[in-house]
Amino acid sequence: MYARESGSAAAPTAGLHFTPELIEKLEGQGVGFAYLTLHVGLDTFAPVTEDDPSEHVIHTEVCELGVEAAEQINRARHQGGRIIAVGTTSVRTLESAAVNAKPRDVVAPFSGPTSLFILPGYEFKTVDAMVTNFHLPKSTLLMLVSAFAGRERMLAVYREAIRLEYRFYSFGDAMLIR
């Protein structure tokens, strides 16, 4: 389903939960899909070791949101639709693409590196919901989902996932956060 271009150091693991059959079923229910390119770096998996996470120097990842995908996302929002990102790197891409958006739009085409570090307190401009894996402690990915849903809410979700023996990390279970 994914990874048509080489360049990523890791699999697009949140997207591994989507099969052609699932996408076809969702499209049949009116869900649209806009595709972007991500080249995930190995630093994605490096833990934050600083006492103050805002001092952590986050890795850069190369990403691209093309003109057609940006137009599709803007059209969906103009029509009252929600933007649901599949994966935390997709969130970073979409939020990076929001920086140069026209006043009425949520994203603009974007191509290049992003070093956007999303910590609690970040104000999301584009993403309304996300599908993501269960991430490791002290990861920038866990900090991003905590920024999105709230730290206490994510702690409760993770306690429940542990209780139910969900699988964590890259090839584990996924969750929808909205």
N, C-alpha and C positions, 0 to 999 in steps of 0.2 A: 504494500500500500504506500509506503513512504521511501524516502532516501533514494531518490532517483539520480542525484548528483553526488559525486564523491567530494569529501572535504571535511566531514564531521568526524570527530574522535570518539563519538559515542552514538549509540542507537537512539532514535526518537521514541523513548520508552513509553511515554504517555499515549502515544499514537498506536502502540502495539495492541491496545485493547479494541481497536477498530478494525473490523473485517470488511471486505467488499459488501457482504450481505447486510451488515449493520448500517453502513453508510447508505446503501440503497433504501433500506427501510426508513431511515431518518429523512432522506430526501423525499420519500413518498409521503412523509408527514409535513413537508414544507420547510425542512431545515436546509439551509444553504451551506456550502463549504467553500471557503476561500483558502487557497494554498499559498504558503510562503516557504522560503528557503532558510534553513538554519545550519550553521556549521558549529556544532557544540564542541567546546574545548575541554580538555581533561581537567582543567581547573574548576569546572562545574562541580566536581566531586571533592574538592579540597575543603576541609573544615575551616571555619572561622576560629582563629586562635587568639585574637585580641579580646581583652576584657570588654572593651567598648566596640561593638560591631561596626559603628560608623567609622572607625579607624581602619577597618579591613579594606584592602585594595582588591576590588573584585576583578575577575578575569574579563577579558573582552571576548565577545563572540561575533562572528560575521553572520549577518542576516540580510534578507532581502524581502521586502514587501513590494511586489510589482504594481504597476498602474492599475491593471484589471482587478487585482485583489483589493487594492485600496478603494477603488470605485464601488466594488461589491459590498465591502464593509460599510462604507459611508451610506450607500443606498439602503442597506438593511437598517441602519440606525435611523435614517430619515423616515423610514416606513414603520418605525416603532419596534423594530426587532432588537434582540439582545445579541451581544458579541460574546461568544463562549470560546475561550482559547483552549487548545489541547496542548498542555505542557507549560511548564514555567518559562522555558526559553521562548515559546510563542508569546507569552505574556510580556516578556522583556522586549521582544521585537515589536509588538503592537504598541506598547507604551512608548517605545523609542520613536515609532512612526507617528505618534501623536504630537511630538514636539513641533513639527513644521506644518501641522494641519491648518487649513483655512478655518476661519472662525465658525463656519457652519458645519464643518466636517469633524470627524474624530481622528482620522489618520490621513497621512500623505504618503505617497510612495517613498520608500526608504531602502537604501542599499549601502552597506558598510558595517563597520564594527560598532557594537554597543557595549558600553561599560556601565549601563544603568544598574544601580544597586538599589533594590526595592526593600526597604526596611519598614517596620511599623511606623505609622505616621505619614507614609506616602499617600498621596491623593491620586487614585486611579482615574485615568482620563478616557480609557477605551473599553477595558474588559469588564463585563458584567458577571461572568462566571468562568470557571475553569475546570477542566478535567486534569488531574495530576496524580502521580504516584504518592505513596507515603515515603517521605524523605527522612534522611538520617539526622540525628541531633547535630547542632552546631553548623548546619549547612546553610548556605545562602538561599537555597531552595525552600527550606523550612521557614526561614525569615520572610521570604516573599509571600508564602501562603498565610503566614501569621499577619503580615501587613494587610492582606486582602480580607481575611475572615475574623481577625482578632486573635490575640495570643491565647486568651483563656478558652475561647471556643475551640481552637486547634488542639490545645492540651486535652480537652475533654474528648475530642474526636480520636486523638491518638490513644488515650487510655482505653476507649471502647474498642479500637482496632486491635490493641494488644490483648484485651480480654477475649476477643473473638478469634484470635490467632491469625489475623490478616498477615499477609506477606509484605515486607517493606522493601524499599530500595528499587533499583532500576527495573527488575522484572517481577515486581510484586503486584499487589492489588492497586486499584485506582479509586479515586473519589471524585465526585462532582461537588465543587464548592460554589455557592451562590450567595 
